[in-house]
Amino acid sequence: MTNLALFDLDHTLIPLDSDYEWGQFLSRTGAVDREAFAKRNAEFFAQYQNGTLDPQEYLEFALGTLAQFPRSQLDAWHREFMDEVIHPVLLPSARDLLKKHQDAGDLVAIVTATNRFVTAPIAQALNVEHLLAAEPELKPDGNLTGKLVGIPTSGAGKIAHTNAWLAARGLTLKDFERSYFYSDSQADIPLLSIVTHPIATNPNALLTAHAKAQGWTIINLFND
């Protein structure tokens, strides 16, 4: 059996928060009211940084914003977003780490609290096939309803989504001799705590302190 390598995305494989930057991008393009949206986006980002974010509330805000626009327009904007914001920060250090696991034959997945619309093109750009992300509800025509399918992929929700994904493949965490999870945030301590090899990656202060207390490996792929 191959090993399992799970990765958070924002501030772990890329040196920014893709959800926050997507909101900033929409503000810059004039797609949303610049002042009101930027203020609300900044409030949510501050809550995320200090560990008080309600993921359900935030996803309702983020997905509700997406639902205001036809999918064709969203996809066009996202291509611009990738070119302007994401591609410049896909760094060799992150690509090399992913490739090391892929070359070893490990089962690799990104597990992120950010929604699939924002993150699927990023996972593709990183050459990662498997993505576990917050799932937007879609209409039959592919447009977004503004609602979330299932539970958020954050905190303990990452465990639930990981277990469900593995179960669909006829697997459990215990089937892997080694299971890795790379993350920057204390919000991911639940999933970090159940893999055999938790790796604090570009960790914030709270995760750094916890990782040191637990004797976890700490690495830095970039300075952000």
C-alpha positions as CSV (number, residue, x, y, z in Angstrom):
1,M,0.0,0.0,0.0
2,T,1.3,3.5,-0.9
3,N,1.5,6.2,1.7
4,L,-1.0,9.0,2.1
5,A,0.0,12.7,1.7
6,L,-2.5,15.3,2.5
7,F,-1.9,19.1,2.1
8,D,-3.7,22.2,3.2
9,L,-3.6,24.8,0.4
10,D,-3.6,28.4,1.7
11,H,-0.3,29.5,3.3
12,T,0.8,25.9,3.0
13,L,1.3,25.2,-0.7
14,I,0.8,28.8,-1.7
15,P,1.9,31.9,0.3
16,L,-1.5,33.6,0.4
17,D,-5.1,32.9,1.2
18,S,-6.8,32.1,-2.1
19,D,-10.3,32.8,-0.8
20,Y,-9.4,36.3,0.5
21,E,-7.4,37.1,-2.6
22,W,-10.4,36.1,-4.8
23,G,-12.5,38.5,-2.9
24,Q,-9.9,41.2,-3.4
25,F,-9.8,40.4,-7.1
26,L,-13.6,40.8,-7.4
27,S,-13.3,44.2,-5.6
28,R,-10.6,45.4,-7.9
29,T,-12.5,44.4,-11.1
30,G,-15.6,46.2,-9.9
31,A,-17.7,43.0,-9.9
32,V,-18.8,43.8,-6.3
33,D,-19.2,47.0,-4.3
34,R,-15.5,47.7,-3.6
35,E,-15.9,49.3,-0.2
36,A,-18.6,47.2,1.3
37,F,-17.2,43.9,0.0
38,A,-13.6,44.6,1.0
39,K,-14.7,45.6,4.5
40,R,-16.7,42.3,5.0
41,N,-13.9,40.3,3.4
42,A,-11.4,41.8,5.7
43,E,-13.6,41.1,8.7
44,F,-13.8,37.4,7.8
45,F,-10.1,37.2,7.2
46,A,-9.3,38.7,10.6
47,Q,-11.6,36.2,12.2
48,Y,-9.8,33.4,10.4
49,Q,-6.4,34.7,11.6
50,N,-7.5,34.8,15.2
51,G,-9.3,31.5,15.2
52,T,-12.9,32.8,15.6
53,L,-14.2,32.4,12.1
54,D,-17.6,30.6,11.7
55,P,-17.0,28.6,8.5
56,Q,-20.7,28.2,7.8
57,E,-21.3,31.9,7.9
58,Y,-18.3,32.6,5.8
59,L,-19.2,30.1,3.1
60,E,-22.7,31.5,2.9
61,F,-21.1,34.9,2.2
62,A,-18.6,33.6,-0.3
63,L,-21.0,31.3,-2.2
64,G,-23.7,33.8,-2.1
65,T,-21.4,36.3,-3.8
66,L,-20.6,33.7,-6.5
67,A,-24.3,32.9,-7.1
68,Q,-24.9,36.5,-8.2
69,F,-23.1,35.9,-11.5
70,P,-23.4,33.4,-14.4
71,R,-20.9,30.6,-14.4
72,S,-19.4,31.7,-17.7
73,Q,-18.6,35.1,-16.2
74,L,-17.2,33.5,-13.1
75,D,-15.0,31.2,-15.1
76,A,-13.7,34.1,-17.2
77,W,-12.8,36.1,-14.1
78,H,-11.1,33.0,-12.5
79,R,-8.8,32.6,-15.5
80,E,-7.8,36.3,-15.0
81,F,-7.4,35.6,-11.3
82,M,-5.1,32.6,-12.0
83,D,-2.9,34.6,-14.3
84,E,-2.7,37.7,-12.1
85,V,-2.6,36.3,-8.6
86,I,-2.0,32.5,-8.4
87,H,0.5,31.5,-11.1
88,P,3.1,34.0,-9.9
89,V,3.1,32.4,-6.4
90,L,3.2,28.7,-7.4
91,L,6.7,28.3,-6.1
92,P,9.3,25.5,-6.9
93,S,9.5,24.6,-3.2
94,A,5.9,23.6,-3.0
95,R,5.9,21.9,-6.4
96,D,9.0,19.9,-5.4
97,L,7.4,18.7,-2.2
98,L,4.3,17.5,-4.0
99,K,6.4,15.8,-6.7
100,K,8.5,14.0,-4.0
101,H,5.3,12.3,-2.7
102,Q,3.9,11.7,-6.2
103,D,7.2,10.1,-7.4
104,A,7.1,7.9,-4.4
105,G,3.7,6.6,-5.5
106,D,1.9,8.2,-2.5
107,L,-1.8,9.0,-2.7
108,V,-1.8,12.8,-2.7
109,A,-4.7,15.1,-2.0
110,I,-5.3,18.8,-1.2
111,V,-7.8,19.2,1.7
112,T,-8.9,22.9,2.0
113,A,-11.6,24.9,3.7
114,T,-11.8,27.1,0.6
115,N,-14.6,26.2,-1.9
116,R,-14.0,24.1,-5.0
117,F,-14.8,26.9,-7.4
118,V,-11.8,28.9,-6.2
119,T,-9.5,26.0,-5.6
120,A,-10.0,23.4,-8.4
121,P,-8.0,25.4,-11.0
122,I,-5.2,25.9,-8.4
123,A,-5.1,22.1,-7.6
124,Q,-4.9,21.5,-11.4
125,A,-2.1,24.0,-11.8
126,L,-0.2,22.2,-9.0
127,N,-0.8,18.8,-10.8
128,V,-2.8,17.4,-7.8
129,E,-5.6,15.2,-9.0
130,H,-7.6,14.8,-5.7
131,L,-9.2,17.9,-4.1
132,L,-11.3,17.9,-1.0
133,A,-12.9,21.3,-0.7
134,A,-16.1,23.0,0.4
135,E,-18.7,22.0,-2.2
136,P,-20.9,24.6,-3.8
137,E,-24.4,23.5,-4.7
138,L,-24.9,23.7,-8.5
139,K,-28.0,24.2,-10.6
140,P,-28.5,21.8,-13.5
141,D,-27.0,24.4,-15.8
142,G,-23.8,24.6,-13.7
143,N,-24.6,27.9,-12.1
144,L,-24.1,28.2,-8.3
145,T,-27.1,28.4,-6.0
146,G,-25.1,30.1,-3.2
147,K,-25.6,27.1,-0.9
148,L,-23.1,24.6,0.5
149,V,-23.4,20.9,0.0
150,G,-22.7,18.9,3.2
151,I,-20.5,20.3,5.9
152,P,-17.5,22.7,5.7
153,T,-14.1,21.3,5.1
154,S,-12.6,23.0,8.1
155,G,-11.5,21.9,11.5
156,A,-12.9,18.5,12.4
157,G,-14.8,18.7,9.1
158,K,-11.5,17.9,7.3
159,I,-11.5,14.6,9.1
160,A,-15.0,13.8,8.0
161,H,-14.3,14.7,4.4
162,T,-11.0,12.8,4.4
163,N,-12.6,9.7,5.9
164,A,-15.5,9.8,3.4
165,W,-13.1,10.2,0.5
166,L,-11.0,7.3,1.6
167,A,-14.1,5.2,2.2
168,A,-15.2,5.8,-1.3
169,R,-11.9,4.2,-2.4
170,G,-12.4,1.3,0.0
171,L,-9.7,2.7,2.3
172,T,-9.2,4.1,5.8
173,L,-6.4,6.0,7.4
174,K,-5.2,2.8,9.1
175,D,-4.6,1.2,5.7
176,F,-1.5,3.4,5.3
177,E,1.7,2.7,7.0
178,R,2.5,6.4,6.8
179,S,0.0,9.3,6.5
180,Y,1.2,12.9,6.2
181,F,-0.7,16.1,6.6
182,Y,0.9,19.4,5.9
183,S,-0.7,22.6,7.3
184,D,0.1,26.1,8.4
185,S,-2.8,26.7,10.9
186,Q,-4.0,25.6,14.3
187,A,-7.4,25.2,12.7
188,D,-6.1,22.0,11.3
189,I,-4.9,20.4,14.5
190,P,-7.8,17.9,14.5
191,L,-6.5,16.3,11.2
192,L,-2.9,16.8,12.1
193,S,-3.4,14.9,15.3
194,I,-4.7,11.7,13.6
195,V,-2.1,11.2,10.9
196,T,1.2,9.4,11.6
197,H,3.3,12.3,10.3
198,P,1.9,15.7,11.1
199,I,4.0,18.4,9.5
200,A,3.5,22.1,10.5
201,T,4.3,23.9,7.2
202,N,5.0,27.6,7.3
203,P,3.1,27.5,10.6
204,N,1.5,30.5,12.3
205,A,2.4,31.3,15.9
206,L,-0.3,29.1,17.5
207,L,0.5,26.1,15.4
208,T,4.2,26.6,15.9
209,A,3.7,26.5,19.7
210,H,1.5,23.4,19.5
211,A,3.9,21.6,17.1
212,K,6.9,22.3,19.3
213,A,5.0,21.0,22.3
214,Q,4.0,17.8,20.5
215,G,7.4,17.3,18.9
216,W,6.0,17.6,15.4
217,T,8.1,18.3,12.3
218,I,8.2,22.0,11.3
219,I,9.2,23.1,7.8
220,N,9.1,26.3,5.8
221,L,8.5,26.3,2.1
222,F,8.5,30.1,1.8
223,N,8.4,33.3,3.8
224,D,5.0,34.9,3.8
